[in-house]
Amino acid sequence: MDFDYKLERIHTDALILEYFHVPWDTEILEQPVAEIRHLEIREPEAAARDFRAFTSWCSEHAITFSSCRVPHDQVNESMFLQAQGFEFIELNYRPRKNNLQELELPDDEFTIEPAEAADRMDLAEMAGSVFKHGRFHQDPRLGAVLGDRRYKTWLLNAFELPHQQVLKCLLGREVIAFFVVEYPEPGHCLWSLTGLAPGKQGEGLGKRVWRTMMRRHQEEGIKTISTSISSHNIAVLNLYVSLGFRFPVPYATFHWRSTAA
């Protein structure tokens, strides 16, 4: 899969906009997809005029779907997106656990190991079946089939990306969870995708598995763990609260879908 993209910019007195064509989601939807990476509204009426350069770019590139996330306290930008036909989908929370080295974390019976090439398809199938709260799942214009495909592809791609590592959690010889991790800066680990195997929810394993991962990172010298979760996933929100993660300002997720799609 192609992970390269070109960042486009609109910078006027009224509007700052950064956006790009998203090759990985284009492959999943089988239609051209764009993402707005940064949005700043300085003067709404003039910004709406300047925004037409983006809509023209979408038309030229046959874009049928676009997304944008803005801090939820930036109400001006949220209202602007809605006025341009974007629909609110979710709040995206980015919980964070600092001072990992100061914690006393219990040892447990789980084993954490790097996933191997032989695990790739099994873990991808797991990722494609355990998530029901992603933004693709929640958007009725997209739905569960595309949502499942997106998570499956996400896991498959993680084996190819040099900055990501796939870890598996075993109970005995059974794989019961996976974590896709990356290290954006020294001492900081980002859990970009995490999942508990189908049928294992509700057995009291989640908190124990997540603590085991925290203990592993503690032994690696990691000081901070962060991740990303949807406001629709109440069970996972409660899990991170129980683990003592703090919640910064969430991001509001918006989707635009062409009426011709």
GUTI-640911 format. One record per atom (N, C-alpha, C): atom name; z, x, y; residue number from 1. Coordinates in steps of 0.1 Angstrom, whole numbers. Layout:
PT  at     c3     c1     c2    i
PT  CA      Z      X      Y  NUM
...
//
This chain:
PT  at     c3     c1     c2    i
PT   N      0      8    -12    1
PT  CA      0      0      0    1
PT   C      0      9     12    1
PT   N     -7      4     23    2
PT  CA     -8     11     35    2
PT   C      4      8     44    2
PT   N     12     18     48    3
PT  CA     24     16     57    3
PT   C     22     21     71    3
PT   N      9     25     74    4
PT  CA      6     30     88    4
PT   C      3     18     97    4
PT   N      7     19    109    5
PT  CA      4      9    119    5
PT   C      3     15    133    5
PT   N     -4      9    141    6
PT  CA     -6     13    155    6
PT   C      1      4    164    6
PT   N     10      9    172    7
PT  CA     18      1    182    7
PT   C     10     -2    194    7
PT   N      9    -15    197    8
PT  CA      2    -19    210    8
PT   C     13    -23    220    8
PT   N      9    -21    233    9
PT  CA     19    -24    244    9
PT   C     12    -32    255    9
PT   N     20    -41    261   10
PT  CA     17    -47    273   10
PT   C     29    -45    282   10
PT   N     27    -39    294   11
PT  CA     37    -35    303   11
PT   C     33    -39    317   11
PT   N     39    -50    322   12
PT  CA     36    -55    336   12
PT   C     49    -57    343   12
PT   N     48    -61    355   13
PT  CA     60    -64    363   13
PT   C     68    -75    357   13
PT   N     61    -84    350   14
PT  CA     67    -96    344   14
PT   C     71    -95    330   14
PT   N     64    -87    322   15
PT  CA     65    -87    308   15
PT   C     64    -73    302   15
PT   N     73    -70    292   16
PT  CA     72    -58    284   16
PT   C     71    -63    269   16
PT   N     60    -59    263   17
PT  CA     58    -64    249   17
PT   C     52    -53    241   17
PT   N     58    -51    229   18
PT  CA     53    -41    219   18
PT   C     51    -48    206   18
PT   N     39    -46    200   19
PT  CA     36    -54    188   19
PT   C     26    -46    179   19
PT   N     24    -50    167   20
PT  CA     16    -43    158   20
PT   C     11    -52    146   20
PT   N      0    -48    140   21
PT  CA     -4    -54    128   21
PT   C      4    -49    117   21
PT   N      9    -58    108   22
PT  CA     18    -55     97   22
PT   C     10    -54     84   22
PT   N      6    -42     79   23
PT  CA     -2    -42     67   23
PT   C      5    -47     54   23
PT   N     19    -45     53   24
PT  CA     25    -49     41   24
PT   C     27    -64     40   24
PT   N     30    -71     51   25
PT  CA     31    -85     50   25
PT   C     17    -92     50   25
PT   N      7    -85     55   26
PT  CA     -7    -89     54   26
PT   C    -11    -90     40   26
PT   N     -7    -80     32   27
PT  CA    -10    -80     18   27
PT   C     -4    -91     10   27
PT   N      9    -95     14   28
PT  CA     16   -105      7   28
PT   C     10   -119     11   28
PT   N      8   -122     24   29
PT  CA      2   -135     28   29
PT   C    -13   -136     25   29
PT   N    -19   -124     23   30
PT  CA    -34   -124     22   30
PT   C    -41   -129     34   30
PT   N    -34   -128     45   31
PT  CA    -39   -131     58   31
PT   C    -33   -122     69   31
PT   N    -40   -118     79   32
PT  CA    -35   -109     89   32
PT   C    -22   -113     95   32
PT   N    -12   -104     96   33
PT  CA      1   -107    101   33
PT   C      4    -97    112   33
PT   N     11   -102    122   34
PT  CA     16    -93    133   34
PT   C     31    -94    135   34
PT   N     36    -84    142   35
PT  CA     51    -85    145   35
PT   C     53    -80    159   35
PT   N     61    -87    167   36
PT  CA     65    -83    180   36
PT   C     78    -75    178   36
PT   N     77    -62    182   37
PT  CA     89    -53    180   37
PT   C     98    -54    191   37
PT   N     93    -56    203   38
PT  CA    101    -56    215   38
PT   C     96    -66    225   38
PT   N    105    -73    231   39
PT  CA    101    -83    241   39
PT   C    111    -83    252   39
PT   N    106    -82    265   40
PT  CA    115    -83    276   40
PT   C    108    -91    287   40
PT   N    114   -102    291   41
PT  CA    109   -111    301   41
PT   C    116   -108    315   41
PT   N    107   -105    325   42
PT  CA    113   -103    338   42
PT   C    110   -114    348   42
PT   N     99   -121    345   43
PT  CA     96   -133    354   43
PT   C     88   -142    345   43
PT   N     94   -153    340   44
PT  CA     89   -162    330   44
PT   C     75   -167    333   44
PT   N     73   -172    345   45
PT  CA     60   -178    347   45
PT   C     48   -168    347   45
PT   N     50   -157    353   46
PT  CA     40   -146    353   46
PT   C     39   -140    339   46
PT   N     51   -140    332   47
PT  CA     50   -134    318   47
PT   C     42   -142    309   47
PT   N     42   -156    311   48
PT  CA     34   -164    303   48
PT   C     19   -161    305   48
PT   N     15   -158    317   49
PT  CA      2   -154    320   49
PT   C     -2   -141    313   49
PT   N      7   -131    314   50
PT  CA      5   -118    309   50
PT   C      5   -118    293   50
PT   N     12   -128    288   51
PT  CA     13   -129    273   51
PT   C      0   -133    267   51
PT   N    -10   -138    275   52
PT  CA    -23   -142    270   52
PT   C    -30   -130    264   52
PT   N    -27   -118    269   53
PT  CA    -33   -106    263   53
PT   C    -29   -104    248   53
PT   N    -17   -108    245   54
PT  CA    -13   -107    231   54
PT   C    -20   -118    223   54
PT   N    -21   -130    228   55
PT  CA    -28   -141    221   55
PT   C    -42   -138    219   55
PT   N    -48   -131    229   56
PT  CA    -62   -127    227   56
PT   C    -64   -117    216   56
PT   N    -54   -107    216   57
PT  CA    -54    -97    206   57
PT   C    -53   -104    192   57
PT   N    -44   -114    191   58
PT  CA    -43   -121    178   58
PT   C    -56   -128    174   58
PT   N    -63   -134    183   59
PT  CA    -75   -140    180   59
PT   C    -86   -130    176   59
PT   N    -86   -119    183   60
PT  CA    -96   -108    179   60
PT   C    -94   -103    165   60
PT   N    -81   -102    161   61
PT  CA    -78    -96    148   61
PT   C    -75   -107    138   61
PT   N    -78   -119    141   62
PT  CA    -77   -131    131   62
PT   C    -62   -132    126   62
PT   N    -53   -129    135   63
PT  CA    -38   -130    131   63
PT   C    -35   -145    129   63
PT   N    -29   -148    118   64
PT  CA    -25   -162    115   64
PT   C    -10   -164    114   64
PT   N     -2   -153    114   65
PT  CA     12   -153    114   65
PT   C     18   -142    121   65
PT   N     29   -145    129   66
PT  CA     35   -135    137   66
PT   C     50   -137    137   66
PT   N     58   -127    138   67
PT  CA     73   -128    139   67
PT   C     78   -120    150   67
PT   N     90   -123    154   68
PT  CA     97   -116    165   68
PT   C    112   -118    163   68
PT   N    120   -107    165   69
PT  CA    134   -109    165   69
PT   C    140   -104    179   69
PT   N    149   -111    185   70
PT  CA    155   -107    197   70
PT   C    170   -110    196   70
PT   N    178   -101    203   71
PT  CA    193   -104    203   71
PT   C    195   -118    207   71
PT   N    204   -125    200   72
PT  CA    206   -139    202   72
PT   C    212   -143    215   72
PT   N    218   -133    222   73
PT  CA    223   -136    236   73
PT   C    212   -134    246   73
PT   N    200   -130    242   74
PT  CA    188   -130    252   74
PT   C    181   -143    252   74
PT   N    188   -153    258   75
PT  CA    183   -167    257   75
PT   C    170   -168    265   75
PT   N    168   -161    275   76
PT  CA    155   -162    283   76
PT   C    144   -158    274   76
PT   N    145   -148    266   77
PT  CA    134   -144    257   77
PT   C    132   -154    246   77
PT   N    143   -160    241   78
PT  CA    142   -170    230   78
PT   C    135   -182    235   78
PT   N    138   -187    247   79
PT  CA    132   -198    253   79
PT   C    117   -195    255   79
PT   N    114   -183    259   80
PT  CA    100   -179    262   80
PT   C     92   -180    249   80
PT   N     97   -175    238   81
PT  CA     90   -175    225   81
PT   C     88   -189    221   81
PT   N     98   -198    222   82
PT  CA     96   -212    218   82
PT   C     85   -219    227   82
PT   N     84   -215    240   83
PT  CA     74   -221    248   83
PT   C     60   -216    244   83
PT   N     59   -205    237   84
PT  CA     47   -199    233   84
PT   C     43   -204    218   84
PT   N     51   -213    213   85
PT  CA     48   -219    200   85
PT   C     55   -212    188   85
PT   N     65   -203    191   86
PT  CA     73   -197    180   86
PT   C     84   -206    177   86
PT   N     88   -207    164   87
PT  CA     98   -215    159   87
PT   C    110   -207    154   87
PT   N    122   -211    158   88
PT  CA    134   -205    153   88
PT   C    136   -206    138   88
PT   N    139   -195    131   89
PT  CA    141   -196    116   89
PT   C    155   -193    112   89
PT   N    161   -182    118   90
PT  CA    174   -178    113   90
PT   C    181   -169    123   90
PT   N    194   -166    121   91
PT  CA    200   -155    127   91
PT   C    201   -144    117   91
PT   N    197   -132    122   92
PT  CA    198   -120    113   92
PT   C    210   -112    117   92
PT   N    220   -111    108   93
PT  CA    232   -104    110   93
PT   C    230    -89    105   93
PT   N    236    -80    112   94
PT  CA    236    -66    108   94
PT   C    250    -60    107   94
PT   N    257    -65     97   95
PT  CA    271    -60     95   95
PT   C    272    -45     93   95
PT   N    283    -40     97   96
PT  CA    285    -25     98   96
PT   C    299    -22     94   96
PT   N    301    -12     85   97
PT  CA    314     -7     81   97
PT   C    315      8     86   97
PT   N    324     10     95   98
PT  CA    327     24    100   98
PT   C    339     29     93   98
PT   N    342     42     96   99
PT  CA    354     48     90   99
PT   C    355     47     75   99
PT   N    344     49     68  100
PT  CA    344     47     54  100
PT   C    353     58     47  100
PT   N    354     69     53  101
PT  CA    362     80     47  101
PT   C    377     77     47  101
PT   N    381     68     56  102
PT  CA    395     64     57  102
PT   C    400     54     47  102
PT   N    391     48     39  103
PT  CA    394     37     30  103
PT   C    399     42     17  103
PT   N    408     34     11  104
PT  CA    412     37     -3  104
PT   C    405     27    -12  104
PT   N    395     31    -19  105
PT  CA    386     22    -27  105
PT   C    389     24    -42  105
PT   N    392     13    -49  106
PT  CA    395     15    -64  106
PT   C    384     19    -72  106
PT   N    387     27    -82  107
PT  CA    376     30    -92  107
PT   C    374     18   -101  107
PT   N    362     17   -107  108
PT  CA    359      5   -115  108
PT   C    350     10   -127  108
PT   N    347      0   -135  109
PT  CA    340      3   -147  109
PT   C    325      4   -146  109
PT   N    320      2   -134  110
PT  CA    305      3   -131  110
PT   C    300     17   -130  110
PT   N    288     19   -133  111
PT  CA    281     32   -131  111
PT   C    269     30   -121  111
PT   N    268     39   -111  112
PT  CA    257     39   -102  112
PT   C    248     51   -105  112
PT   N    235     48   -107  113
PT  CA    226     58   -110  113
PT   C    213     56   -102  113
PT   N    205     67   -100  114
PT  CA    192     65    -94  114
PT   C    183     57   -104  114
PT   N    176     48    -99  115
PT  CA    166     41   -107  115
PT   C    154     50   -110  115
PT   N    149     48   -122  116
PT  CA    138     56   -127  116
PT   C    125     48   -127  116
PT   N    114     55   -129  117
PT  CA    101     48   -129  117
PT   C    100     37   -139  117
PT   N    107     39   -150  118
PT  CA    107     29   -161  118
PT   C    115     16   -157  118
PT   N    123     17   -146  119
PT  CA    131      6   -142  119
PT   C    123     -3   -131  119
PT   N    112      3   -127  120
PT  CA    105     -3   -115  120
PT   C    102    -17   -116  120
PT   N     95    -21   -127  121
PT  CA     90    -35   -128  121
PT   C    102    -44   -131  121
PT   N    112    -40   -139  122
PT  CA    123    -49   -142  122
PT   C    131    -52   -129  122
PT   N    133    -41   -121  123
PT  CA    140    -43   -109  123
PT   C    132    -52    -99  123
PT   N    119    -50    -99  124
PT  CA    111    -58    -90  124
PT   C    111    -73    -94  124
PT   N    111    -75   -107  125
PT  CA    112    -89   -112  125
PT   C    126    -95   -108  125
PT   N    136    -87   -108  126
PT  CA    149    -91   -104  126
PT   C    149    -95    -89  126
PT   N    143    -86    -81  127
PT  CA    143    -88    -67  127
PT   C    135   -101    -63  127
PT   N    124   -104    -72  128
PT  CA    116   -115    -69  128
PT   C    122   -128    -74  128
PT   N    134   -128    -79  129
PT  CA    140   -140    -84  129
PT   C    154   -143    -79  129
PT   N    160   -134    -73  130
PT  CA    174   -136    -69  130
PT   C    176   -140    -54  130
PT   N    166   -139    -46  131
PT  CA    168   -142    -32  131
PT   C    162   -156    -29  131
PT   N    170   -164    -22  132
PT  CA    166   -177    -18  132
PT   C    168   -180     -3  132
PT   N    173   -170      4  133
PT  CA    177   -172     18  133
PT   C    169   -164     28  133
PT   N    159   -157     23  134
PT  CA    151   -149     32  134
PT   C    143   -157     42  134
PT   N    138   -151     53  135
PT  CA    131   -158     63  135
PT   C    118   -164     58  135
PT   N    111   -158     49  136
PT  CA    100   -165     43  136
PT   C    104   -177     35  136
PT   N    115   -176     28  137
PT  CA    120   -188     20  137
PT   C    123   -199     29  137
PT   N    129   -196     41  138
PT  CA    134   -207     50  138
PT   C    123   -213     58  138
PT   N    112   -207     60  139
PT  CA    101   -212     67  139
PT   C     93   -221     58  139
PT   N     93   -235     60  140
PT  CA     86   -244     51  140
PT   C     71   -242     52  140
PT   N     66   -235     62  141
PT  CA     51   -232     62  141
PT   C     47   -221     53  141
PT   N     57   -213     48  142
PT  CA     55   -202     39  142
PT   C     60   -205     25  142
PT   N     73   -207     24  143
PT  CA     79   -212     11  143
PT   C     83   -201      1  143
PT   N     89   -206    -10  144
PT  CA     95   -198    -20  144
PT   C     86   -188    -27  144
PT   N     74   -193    -30  145
PT  CA     65   -184    -37  145
PT   C     62   -171    -29  145
PT   N     59   -173    -16  146
PT  CA     56   -161     -8  146
PT   C     69   -153     -6  146
PT   N     80   -160     -4  147
PT  CA     93   -153     -3  147
PT   C     96   -145    -14  147
PT   N     95   -150    -26  148
PT  CA     97   -142    -39  148
PT   C     88   -130    -40  148
PT   N     75   -133    -36  149
PT  CA     65   -122    -37  149
PT   C     69   -111    -27  149
PT   N     74   -114    -16  150
PT  CA     78   -104     -5  150
PT   C     89    -95    -10  150
PT   N     99   -101    -16  151
PT  CA    110    -93    -21  151
PT   C    106    -85    -33  151
PT   N     98    -90    -42  152
PT  CA     93    -82    -53  152
PT   C     85    -70    -48  152
PT   N     76    -72    -38  153
PT  CA     68    -62    -33  153
PT   C     77    -51    -26  153
PT   N     87    -56    -18  154
PT  CA     96    -48    -11  154
PT   C    103    -38    -21  154
PT   N    107    -42    -33  155
PT  CA    113    -34    -42  155
PT   C    103    -24    -48  155
PT   N     91    -29    -51  156
PT  CA     81    -20    -56  156
PT   C     78     -9    -46  156
PT   N     77    -12    -34  157
PT  CA     73     -2    -24  157
PT   C     84      8    -22  157
PT   N     97      4    -24  158
PT  CA    108     13    -22  158
PT   C    107     26    -31  158
PT   N    100     24    -42  159
PT  CA     98     36    -51  159
PT   C     88     45    -46  159
PT   N     80     41    -36  160
PT  CA     69     49    -31  160
PT   C     73     56    -18  160
PT   N     83     51    -11  161
PT  CA     86     56      2  161
PT   C     96     67      2  161
PT   N     93     79      7  162
PT  CA    101     90      6  162
PT   C    115     89     13  162
PT   N    116     80     23  163
PT  CA    129     79     30  163
PT   C    138     68     24  163
PT   N    134     62     13  164
PT  CA    142     52      6  164
PT   C    145     57     -8  164
PT   N    156     52    -13  165
PT  CA    160     55    -27  165
PT   C    165     42    -33  165
PT   N    161     40    -46  166
PT  CA    166     28    -53  166
PT   C    177     32    -63  166
PT   N    188     26    -62  167
PT  CA    199     28    -71  167
PT   C    202     16    -79  167
PT   N    206     18    -91  168
PT  CA    210      7   -100  168
PT   C    224      8   -104  168
PT   N    230     -4   -106  169
PT  CA    244     -5   -110  169
PT   C    244    -10   -125  169
PT   N    251     -3   -133  170
PT  CA    252     -7   -147  170
PT   C    266    -11   -151  170
PT   N    267    -21   -160  171
PT  CA    280    -24   -166  171
PT   C    277    -22   -181  171
PT   N    283    -11   -186  172
PT  CA    278     -6   -199  172
PT   C    264     -1   -198  172
PT   N    255     -7   -206  173
PT  CA    241     -3   -205  173
PT   C    232    -14   -198  173
PT   N    239    -24   -193  174
PT  CA    232    -35   -186  174
PT   C    231    -33   -171  174
PT   N    219    -34   -166  175
PT  CA    217    -33   -151  175
PT   C    221    -46   -145  175
PT   N    230    -46   -136  176
PT  CA    235    -59   -131  176
PT   C    233    -60   -116  176
PT   N    228    -49   -109  177
PT  CA    226    -50    -95  177
PT   C    217    -38    -91  177
PT   N    211    -39    -79  178
PT  CA    203    -28    -74  178
PT   C    206    -27    -59  178
PT   N    204    -15    -53  179
PT  CA    205    -12    -39  179
PT   C    194     -3    -35  179
PT   N    187     -7    -25  180
PT  CA    177      1    -18  180
PT   C    183      7     -6  180
PT   N    185     20     -6  181
PT  CA    192     27      5  181
PT   C    184     37     12  181
PT   N    187     39     25  182
PT  CA    181     50     33  182
PT   C    192     55     42  182
PT   N    188     67     48  183
PT  CA    198     74     56  183
PT   C    192     77     70  183
PT   N    193     67     79  184
PT  CA    187     68     92  184
PT   C    192     80    101  184
PT   N    204     84     98  185
PT  CA    210     95    105  185
PT   C    221    101     97  185
PT   N    225    114    100  186
PT  CA    236    120     92  186
PT   C    248    111     92  186
PT   N    254    109     80  187
PT  CA    267    102     79  187
PT   C    265     87     79  187
PT   N    253     82     79  188
PT  CA    250     67     80  188
PT   C    241     63     69  188
PT   N    245     54     61  189
PT  CA    237     48     50  189
PT   C    233     34     53  189
PT   N    221     30     53  190
PT  CA    216     17     55  190
PT   C    212     11     41  190
PT   N    218     -1     38  191
PT  CA    214     -8     26  191
PT   C    203    -18     30  191
PT   N    191    -14     28  192
PT  CA    180    -22     33  192
PT   C    177    -34     24  192
PT   N    180    -33     11  193
PT  CA    179    -44      2  193
PT   C    189    -43     -9  193
PT   N    196    -54    -12  194
PT  CA    206    -54    -23  194
PT   C    205    -67    -31  194
PT   N    208    -66    -43  195
PT  CA    208    -78    -51  195
PT   C    216    -77    -64  195
PT   N    222    -88    -68  196
PT  CA    229    -90    -80  196
PT   C    220    -97    -90  196
PT   N    220    -93   -102  197
PT  CA    211    -98   -112  197
PT   C    213   -113   -114  197
PT   N    202   -120   -118  198
PT  CA    203   -135   -120  198
PT   C    214   -138   -131  198
PT   N    221   -148   -128  199
PT  CA    231   -152   -138  199
PT   C    245   -145   -136  199
PT   N    245   -135   -127  200
PT  CA    258   -128   -125  200
PT   C    265   -133   -113  200
PT   N    259   -141   -105  201
PT  CA    266   -147    -93  201
PT   C    278   -156    -98  201
PT   N    288   -156    -91  202
PT  CA    300   -165    -94  202
PT   C    309   -160   -105  202
PT   N    307   -147   -110  203
PT  CA    315   -142   -120  203
PT   C    325   -132   -114  203
PT   N    326   -131   -101  204
PT  CA    335   -122    -95  204
PT   C    331   -107    -95  204
PT   N    318   -105    -98  205
PT  CA    313    -91    -98  205
PT   C    309    -86    -85  205
PT   N    304    -94    -76  206
PT  CA    298    -90    -63  206
PT   C    307    -80    -56  206
PT   N    320    -85    -53  207
PT  CA    328    -76    -45  207
PT   C    331    -63    -52  207
PT   N    333    -63    -65  208
PT  CA    336    -51    -72  208
PT   C    324    -41    -72  208
PT   N    312    -47    -74  209
PT  CA    300    -38    -74  209
PT   C    298    -32    -60  209
PT   N    300    -40    -50  210
PT  CA    298    -35    -36  210
PT   C    308    -24    -33  210
PT   N    320    -26    -37  211
PT  CA    331    -16    -35  211
PT   C    327     -3    -42  211
PT   N    322     -5    -54  212
PT  CA    318      7    -62  212
PT   C    307     15    -54  212
PT   N    298      8    -48  213
PT  CA    287     15    -40  213
PT   C    294     21    -28  213
PT   N    303     15    -22  214
PT  CA    310     21    -10  214
PT   C    317     34    -15  214
PT   N    323     33    -26  215
PT  CA    330     45    -31  215
PT   C    321     57    -34  215
PT   N    309     53    -39  216
PT  CA    299     64    -41  216
PT   C    295     70    -28  216
PT   N    292     62    -18  217
PT  CA    289     68     -5  217
PT   C    300     76      1  217
PT   N    312     71     -1  218
PT  CA    324     78      4  218
PT   C    324     92     -2  218
PT   N    321     93    -15  219
PT  CA    320    107    -22  219
PT   C    309    115    -17  219
PT   N    298    109    -11  220
PT  CA    287    116     -6  220
PT   C    290    121      8  220
PT   N    301    117     14  221
PT  CA    305    121     28  221
PT   C    300    111     38  221
PT   N    295     99     34  222
PT  CA    290     89     44  222
PT   C    302     83     51  222
PT   N    300     81     64  223
PT  CA    310     76     73  223
PT   C    308     61     77  223
PT   N    295     57     77  224
PT  CA    291     43     81  224
PT   C    281     38     72  224
PT   N    283     25     68  225
PT  CA    273     17     61  225
PT   C    269      5     69  225
PT   N    256      2     69  226
PT  CA    251    -10     76  226
PT   C    241    -17     67  226
PT   N    239    -29     70  227
PT  CA    229    -37     62  227
PT   C    224    -48     71  227
PT   N    216    -57     65  228
PT  CA    210    -69     72  228
PT   C    210    -81     63  228
PT   N    215    -92     69  229
PT  CA    216   -104     61  229
PT   C    212   -117     69  229
PT   N    208   -127     62  230
PT  CA    204   -139     69  230
PT   C    216   -148     71  230
PT   N    216   -156     82  231
PT  CA    227   -165     85  231
PT   C    227   -177     74  231
PT   N    216   -179     67  232
PT  CA    215   -189     57  232
PT   C    223   -185     44  232
PT   N    226   -172     43  233
PT  CA    232   -168     30  233
PT   C    247   -167     32  233
PT   N    254   -178     32  234
PT  CA    268   -179     35  234
PT   C    276   -171     25  234
PT   N    273   -172     12  235
PT  CA    281   -164      2  235
PT   C    281   -149      5  235
PT   N    270   -144      9  236
PT  CA    269   -129     12  236
PT   C    276   -126     26  236
PT   N    275   -135     35  237
PT  CA    283   -134     48  237
PT   C    298   -133     45  237
PT   N    303   -141     36  238
PT  CA    317   -141     32  238
PT   C    320   -128     25  238
PT   N    311   -123     16  239
PT  CA    313   -111      9  239
PT   C    316    -99     19  239
PT   N    307    -98     29  240
PT  CA    309    -87     38  240
PT   C    321    -89     47  240
PT   N    325   -101     50  241
PT  CA    338   -103     57  241
PT   C    349    -98     49  241
PT   N    349   -102     36  242
PT  CA    360    -98     27  242
PT   C    361    -83     25  242
PT   N    349    -75     27  243
PT  CA    349    -61     26  243
PT   C    353    -54     39  243
PT   N    355    -62     49  244
PT  CA    359    -56     62  244
PT   C    348    -51     71  244
PT   N    336    -56     68  245
PT  CA    325    -52     77  245
PT   C    327    -59     91  245
PT   N    322    -53    101  246
PT  CA    322    -59    114  246
PT   C    308    -64    118  246
PT   N    307    -74    126  247
PT  CA    294    -81    129  247
PT   C    290    -79    143  247
PT   N    281    -71    147  248
PT  CA    276    -70    161  248
PT   C    268    -83    164  248
PT   N    263    -83    176  249
PT  CA    254    -94    180  249
PT   C    243    -96    171  249
PT   N    241   -108    165  250
PT  CA    229   -110    156  250
PT   C    216   -111    164  250
PT   N    205   -111    156  251
PT  CA    192   -113    162  251
PT   C    187   -126    158  251
PT   N    180   -133    167  252
PT  CA    174   -146    164  252
PT   C    159   -143    159  252
PT   N    156   -149    148  253
PT  CA    143   -146    142  253
PT   C    134   -158    145  253
PT   N    122   -155    150  254
PT  CA    112   -165    153  254
PT   C     99   -163    146  254
PT   N     92   -173    141  255
PT  CA     79   -172    135  255
PT   C     69   -181    143  255
PT   N     57   -175    144  256
PT  CA     45   -183    148  256
PT   C     35   -184    137  256
PT   N     30   -195    135  257
PT  CA     20   -198    125  257
PT   C      8   -205    131  257
PT   N     -4   -199    129  258
PT  CA    -16   -205    134  258
PT   C    -18   -219    128  258
PT   N    -23   -228    136  259
PT  CA    -26   -242    131  259
PT   C    -38   -241    122  259
PT   N    -46   -231    123  260
PT  CA    -58   -230    114  260
PT   C    -55   -223    101  260
PT   N    -42   -218     99  261
PT  CA    -39   -211     87  261
PT   C    -38   -220     75  261
//
